């Protein structure tokens, strides 16, 4: 009987320690960030050029190019890159970028200079 109690206490203690460690790790993880840029990209070959280079920028997790709206959306890791670095990467490829911010109605449309 004492053996069962000892084993139960040991298992319970281990579970508490493990769950505490996982909780501490999750607090240190930064959430992914996203940004939308207005960029003068209007042809499929320009899109292919950007799609070939930009996903390999440090911290970029996903991106989408909208030729019709001339925008590029990025999902990125803020502990590895930032908006300014993404602007520099676009500029280096010959595409000046301006951040598009969300308006009061939650829809994008205002350019941030």
C-alpha positions as a Python dict, from the first residue, in 0.01 Angstrom:
ca = {
    (1, 'X'): (0, 0, 0),
    (2, 'X'): (284, 239, 85),
    (3, 'X'): (448, 157, -248),
    (4, 'X'): (136, 259, -443),
    (5, 'X'): (114, 588, -251),
    (6, 'X'): (484, 657, -310),
    (7, 'X'): (455, 588, -683),
    (8, 'X'): (141, 805, -707),
    (9, 'X'): (310, 1096, -527),
    (10, 'X'): (618, 1064, -751),
    (11, 'X'): (410, 1065, -1070),
    (12, 'X'): (200, 1359, -950),
    (13, 'X'): (511, 1558, -860),
    (14, 'X'): (665, 1490, -1200),
    (15, 'X'): (349, 1606, -1379),
    (16, 'X'): (342, 1930, -1179),
    (17, 'X'): (707, 2002, -1257),
    (18, 'X'): (660, 1930, -1628),
    (19, 'X'): (348, 2147, -1659),
    (20, 'X'): (523, 2434, -1478),
    (21, 'X'): (817, 2413, -1718),
    (22, 'X'): (590, 2416, -2023),
    (23, 'X'): (404, 2719, -1891),
    (24, 'X'): (731, 2907, -1839),
    (25, 'X'): (840, 2830, -2196),
    (26, 'X'): (513, 2948, -2348),
    (27, 'X'): (551, 3290, -2181),
    (28, 'X'): (882, 3348, -2361),
    (29, 'X'): (743, 3275, -2707),
    (30, 'X'): (652, 3586, -2906),
    (31, 'X'): (348, 3575, -3128),
    (32, 'X'): (390, 3606, -3501),
    (33, 'X'): (326, 3952, -3644),
    (34, 'X'): (187, 4059, -3979),
    (35, 'X'): (218, 4365, -4194),
    (36, 'X'): (75, 4485, -4526),
    (37, 'X'): (280, 4699, -4763),
    (38, 'X'): (178, 4896, -5069),
    (39, 'X'): (438, 4811, -5335),
    (40, 'X'): (451, 4903, -5707),
    (41, 'X'): (434, 4544, -5830),
    (42, 'X'): (195, 4493, -6120),
    (43, 'X'): (322, 4214, -6342),
    (44, 'X'): (354, 3837, -6299),
    (45, 'X'): (730, 3841, -6361),
    (46, 'X'): (777, 4096, -6081),
    (47, 'X'): (565, 3875, -5857),
    (48, 'X'): (778, 3571, -5938),
    (49, 'X'): (1095, 3766, -5865),
    (50, 'X'): (965, 3867, -5522),
    (51, 'X'): (829, 3520, -5445),
    (52, 'X'): (1169, 3374, -5526),
    (53, 'X'): (1361, 3604, -5289),
    (54, 'X'): (1144, 3726, -5002),
    (55, 'X'): (1044, 3396, -4837),
    (56, 'X'): (1413, 3344, -4759),
    (57, 'X'): (1445, 3669, -4567),
    (58, 'X'): (1521, 3595, -4204),
    (59, 'X'): (1201, 3566, -3997),
    (60, 'X'): (952, 3554, -4287),
    (61, 'X'): (701, 3276, -4231),
    (62, 'X'): (449, 3350, -4506),
    (63, 'X'): (373, 3613, -4767),
    (64, 'X'): (107, 3689, -5024),
    (65, 'X'): (129, 3926, -5319),
    (66, 'X'): (-185, 4088, -5461),
    (67, 'X'): (-108, 4227, -5808),
    (68, 'X'): (-449, 4392, -5842),
    (69, 'X'): (-415, 4591, -5519),
    (70, 'X'): (-34, 4615, -5548),
    (71, 'X'): (20, 4493, -5195),
    (72, 'X'): (240, 4239, -5018),
    (73, 'X'): (131, 4081, -4690),
    (74, 'X'): (389, 3925, -4460),
    (75, 'X'): (361, 3696, -4160),
    (76, 'X'): (689, 3716, -3972),
    (77, 'X'): (859, 3633, -3646),
    (78, 'X'): (920, 3962, -3459),
    (79, 'X'): (1216, 3818, -3269),
    (80, 'X'): (1397, 3756, -3601),
    (81, 'X'): (1296, 4055, -3816),
    (82, 'X'): (1086, 4371, -3817),
    (83, 'X'): (893, 4596, -4054),
    (84, 'X'): (1196, 4813, -4127),
    (85, 'X'): (1405, 4512, -4232),
    (86, 'X'): (1127, 4396, -4465),
    (87, 'X'): (1107, 4745, -4620),
    (88, 'X'): (1485, 4735, -4675),
    (89, 'X'): (1461, 4391, -4838),
    (90, 'X'): (1190, 4515, -5075),
    (91, 'X'): (1384, 4833, -5151),
    (92, 'X'): (1697, 4629, -5224),
    (93, 'X'): (1498, 4438, -5487),
    (94, 'X'): (1384, 4767, -5642),
    (95, 'X'): (1037, 4789, -5489),
    (96, 'X'): (984, 5081, -5250),
    (97, 'X'): (728, 4985, -4985),
    (98, 'X'): (489, 5185, -4771),
    (99, 'X'): (306, 5021, -4480),
    (100, 'X'): (-71, 5010, -4515),
    (101, 'X'): (-240, 5050, -4178),
    (102, 'X'): (-591, 4951, -4081),
    (103, 'X'): (-851, 5222, -4054),
    (104, 'X'): (-1106, 5267, -3778),
    (105, 'X'): (-1340, 5021, -3950),
    (106, 'X'): (-1073, 4748, -3940),
    (107, 'X'): (-1020, 4755, -4317),
    (108, 'X'): (-685, 4840, -4467),
    (109, 'X'): (-647, 5146, -4676),
    (110, 'X'): (-449, 5414, -4497),
    (111, 'X'): (-83, 5441, -4590),
    (112, 'X'): (164, 5501, -4310),
    (113, 'X'): (463, 5707, -4415),
}
